[in-house]
Amino acid sequence: MASVTLKGVRKVYQQGGKDVVAVHGVDLEVADGELVVLVGPSGCGKSTTLRMVAGLESISGGELRIDGKLMNDVPANDRDVAMVFQSYALYPHMTAYDNMAFALKLRGMSKAEIDARVKEAAEILGIGELLSRKPRDMSGGQRQRVAVGRAIVRHPRVFLFDEPLSNLDAKLRVQTRREIARLHQQLGATMLYVTHDQVEAMTLGDRIVVLDRGYVQQIDTPLNLYERPKNTFVAGFIGSPAMNLIPGVIVAGPGVEGVEFRAADDSFSMALSGEWKEQLAGYGGRSVILGIRPEDIDVVPAGERGATVRVRLDVVEPLGSEAFLSARVGAKEITARVPPRGLPAAGSEVGLRFRGERLHFLDGEGLESMRLAERKST
C-alpha cells in the first residue's frame, strides 16, 4: 500500500472562454493504510479530486504524490491505483470470474496466478458462488461486490471509490457499506472514498474531508467534525437532522445585567451563564450564530421554569427508536430529537430547553467562521 499527498491541487476548466475553477487548492495527506472520505453536496469537487488522483482528470495546479513520487503527468494505467465507480461497469457478456480476471489477462499473468487472485478476492467478498454468473443474473449488491473484487485482484497501492453505493437500495447500502469497512480492516489498504451521504462518511472514514463549491471546509475525524465543526457549513452538513443554526447577537457590557444571546428576529433571548458568560463577556454587540444539535434540546411543559423558548409544534415524526419534533421559532425551524414515548401532539405548546453546556457559537459571517469559544466536552 502507499501514502497519498495532495499539495495545492487545483482543477480549472475552460467554459465559454473563461476559467471555471472546480477544485481550489486541496491540501491532504493520506497515510498508508488510512481510509479517507471526501464528502459534500453535488458539484463540490469531490469526484473531480478523486479522478485527478486516478489520472482520469488532468491536474491544473499543485502536486500529487503517491509514496512520495510525483504523479501529475504519470498516465492512469501506471499509477497502480484501482477505482470502483458508481456504475458497476461490468462486461455484460462475461461471467463474474472473467470480469475480475480481465485486467490480469491484459497484463499477461499466468492462468494459475489469475485463478489464485480471483478466488482470493471472491473469498474475501463472499462471492465464490457468483463466479460463474453473468451480471444480468446478479443483484445490484452482488454486481457491486464483483466490481470491488475486480479492484482487489489487481493488488493496487491505492483503492479509489466514487460513490459506489449510490445505485443500491437502503438495506443493501448498509450491508455493502459494512463489507467495505471490513475489507479495509482486512486488507489494511489505503482508500479514498467519495460520497454525498454524510452517514456513509461518518461510519466509514478514519478522517473526513468536507468540501463545498470546490473548497475544503474541514479535514478531521468523524467525531471532531460532529463535535467541533469549524464553520456553519460543516455544522449544518454533518449530522442528521442537521444542527439547528440561529443567527443573533451577544448582548453584554455596560448597562446590561449578565450576558445573553438574542435571536436576530427578537423571537427569543437566552441568558448565558458559567463558562459561556465568561468567554462571551467581551463580545457584546457582535453578531453570532448559535448552534445546537437536535439531541441537545429537551422538550418540557410549556410553562416550565428554565425553558429557553415556548413554541407550538408543527410536526411530530415518530421513528420507532426516537422521534423528531419540529417548530417555528421566529423565522427559523428548530428540530429536537427526543425519546419516542409520551410524545406531545402536533399543534400543542411545549417549551424547548437548550442545554447550555452543549451550545456552539460561530462567527456571524458564516462562511469561514471560527468558533468564538471552545465548547466544554461532556
N, C-alpha and C positions, 0 to 999 in steps of 0.2 A: 504494500500500500504506500501512500505518499501524502505529503502535505500539499496544500494549495494556497497560493498567496496572490491576492489581487491588490495592486497598489495604484490608486487613482484611475481605475479602469473606467473608460467612457465609451459610449456609443452615440454617434451622431449620424442621422440620416439626412439625405437631401430630399426636400419636398417643395416643389414649385420654385426651385432655385434658391431656397432658403435652408439654413441648417436647423434641423429639429433634433434636440438632444433627448434621447430616450433614457440614457443612464448617465448620471452626473457623478463621476469620480468615486467609484466604490473602493473602499479600503477594507480588506478582510483577510484574516489568516485562519485557515482551516488546518487543524493539527492532524497528524497521521492517525487514522482510526476514528476521527470525530464525525458525527452526523450533524450537519448544519442545515437548517431550514430557512429558505427565503420565502417570506410571506408578505402579502399586501393585496390591495384591490386590483382589478383588471387594469392594465396599462401602466402599472407602477414600475416595470422594468425588470421584474424578477426572472421571467423566462428568457428575456434578451441577455441578461447577465449569465444565465446558465449556458445558453447557446454560445456565448463568447468563450466560456471555459471549454466547451466541447469542440470548438473550432468551426461551428456551423455559422457563426457571425464573425465578421472581422472586428478587430478592436481599433477604435478610433483614437484612443489615447490611453496612457498608463501602461502598466506591466502586468502580465500574467505569468506566474511561475508555478511549475509542478516539481516538487522536490528540489527547489532552487534553480531549476533550469528554465530559462526564458522561453515561453511558448507562443508569443504573439504571432509569429509567422510560420509556426510549425503546422503542417496540414492535419486535419482532423484525424485521419487514419494512423498518424504517427504519434498521437498524444497518449495512447494507451489508456483511454477512458471509455466507459460504456454507458450509453444513455438509454433510459426507459421512457418512452413517450406516453402522452395522454392516450393516443390511439395505439392499439396493440401492434399494428404494422406487421402482422404475421402473414406469411405467404399462404394464401388460401388452399393451394393445391398440394402443400407439403404437410406431413404429419408434424406433431409437436417435436418429435425426435429430430426430424430433418430441419425444422425451423431453428432449433437450438444448435444443430451441428453445422449449419450452412457456412457461417463465418469462419469456422475452424477448417472446413474443407478448402475454402478460398486461400487459407494460409498454408495449405499443403501439409497439414498434420496427418499422421498415420491414423488408420482406422481404429487401432487399439487405443491410442491417446484420445481420439474424439469420443469413442464409446465410454471410456472411463470418465471423462469430464462431464458428458451429458448425464450419465447415470448418477454421478456425484451430485450435480445440481438438482436432478429430479428427486433425489433422496432428501436433500436439504429442504426443498419446497413441498415435499409430499405429493408429487405429481407423477410418480412412477407408472400408475395405471393409465395415464393420459398420453404416453409417448407414441402410441400407435394411432391416436385420433387426429383428425384434421380440425382446423379452427371451427368449422361450421358445427361440429359435434361437441363443442365445449361451451360452458357458460362464460359470461364476461369475466368473472373472477378467475376461472381456470385459464382463460386466454392471457390474462394479465400475469399470472404466475409463470406461464410459458415465456412471456416476454421478459420477465425478470430472469428466468433461467437462461435465456439467450445471452443476457449480460453476464451472468455468473460464469458461464463456461469459458469466457474469454480471459478470466483471471486478471481483470484490469487493475490499474493502480487506483483509479477513482471511479465511483459509481455516480451517475447523474440521473435524477428522477424529475421529470417535468409533468407535474400534476397527474401521476399515474392512476389515481383513484377516481378521477372526475366522471368516468363513464359507468361507475358501479352504483348500485342502489345502496341505501343507507346501511343495511345489515352487512353487505359484502364489503363496504368501505371500512367498517370497524374491523372485520375479520382480516382483510388484506393489510390494513394498517398494522395490526399486531404481528402479522407474518413478516412485514418489512422490519419492524423493531427487533423481532427475534433473529432475523437474518443479519442485521447489523451486529448484534451481540455475538452471534456465532462466527461470523467472518472477521470481525474486528476491522471492518472495511471503512475507508474514507468515503463519505457520502455527502453530496449536495442535493437537497430535495426542495423542489418548488411546489407551493400550493397557495391557493387563495383562502383556504379553510384554516382559521386560527386554531380550531380544535386539533386538527392534524399536526399543526406546527407545535402546539404546546405538548402533545403527547409523544411526539417523535424526536424532537430536536434536543441535542446536548446544548446547543445555542441556537438562537433565532435571529435572523436579520429581517427587520421590519422596513419595508420600502414604501414610499408614496411619491408618485409623479417623478420617478427616476432618482430620488434622493434617499439615502439611508437615513432613517429616523432614529434607530437604536439597534445595537447589537448586544444581546445579553442572554442569560439563561432564562428559561420559561418562567420560573418563579420571580426573578427580578423584574422581568417585563411586566408581570401582573402586579407585583407589589410596589415597584418603583418606576413607573413609566416616566420617560424623560420629558414628554410633551403631550399635548392634548390629542394629537393624532393617535399615538400609541395607546393612551389611556382609553380612547373611545373605540379602538380597533380590537385590542386584546381583551377578551372576556365576553361571555355570552350569558345573559344580556350584557351590553356594554356598560362601562362606568357611567353613572349619571354625572353630567358636567353642567354646572350652573354658574353663569357669569355674574359678577358682583363687585363689591368694593369693600376694602377693610376700613372700618370706622374706628379711629383711635386718636389720641392726642389731647391737647388742652381742651377742657370743657366737656370731655366725654368720659363717662364712667366706665372703666374696663375697656375691652377690645371686642368688637363684634364683626361678623360678616353680614353684609346687607345685599340681598339679591338686586341685580341691576334694575329689575322692573318693580322693585319695592314689594314683591309678593310675600317676602318673609325676611326676618333677620334672626341671627343666632349668636348668642353670647359665646365667646371663646374663653376657655379657662385653662389652667395648668400650663403645660409647655407651650401650647399654641398662643396663649396670652402673652407669654414672654417673647416668643420668637417673632410674633407679628406686631408687637407693640410699635415698632418703628415704621410700619407700612401704612399708616393712616392716610386715607385718600387714594390709595393705589388700587387700580383695577386688578382683579384676580379671577381665576376660575376655580370654584370649589368642586372637587371630585369626590364621589362617594360610591363604592361598589354596592350593587343591589343587596348582597347578603349582609351588608353593614348597616342596613336600615331596619329598625324594629318598628312593627306596626302595633300601636297601642290604642286604647279607647280615646275618643276624640278629645275629651276634656282632661286627660291625664297630665299631671304636672311633669314638666320636663320634655314634653313633645316639641320637636323643632317646628313643625308646621301642621296645620289642620287641613285635611283635603277631603274631597268626595271621590271615591274610587270610580274610575271609568271602566276598567277591565279587570276581571279576575280569571287567571288561567291556571287551573289545577293540572299538574303534570304527573300525578302519582306520588313520586318521592318528594316533590316540592311544588311550590306554586309561585307564580309571578303576579304581583298586584301593581297596576299602573294608574296614575292620577296626574292631572294637570296641576302644576304649581306655577302660577303666572303663565308665562309663555312656554315653559318647559314641561316636558313629560318626565315624570320620575317613576322608576320601576324599583320595586322591592322584591327580594327573593325570600320566601318565608316557608315554614313547615306547612304540610298540606292539610292539616286538621284544624277544625274550628275556624274556617275562613270566613271573613266578612263578605257580604253580598255586594255585587256591583251596585253603585248608587248610594252606598252607605257612607257615612262620615267616619273617618278614623284620624288618628294622629300618627305622624311619621317622626320617629326619633333617630337622628343621625348619631352614630357612635363617635364621640369626639376623638378618641384615640385612633380611629380608622379613617380620618379625613385626609384628603390630599389638597394642597393648594398649589396651583400652577399659574404661571405668568399670564396675564390677561391678553397678551398679544396672540397666544395660542398656536403660533407656527413653530418657531424654535424655542418654545417656552422652557424655562428652567424651574425646578422646584424652589419655592421660597423657603421652605423649611423641611427638613428630613423627618418623615413620619416615624414615630416610635413603633418598633416591632412588637407584636403581641403573639 
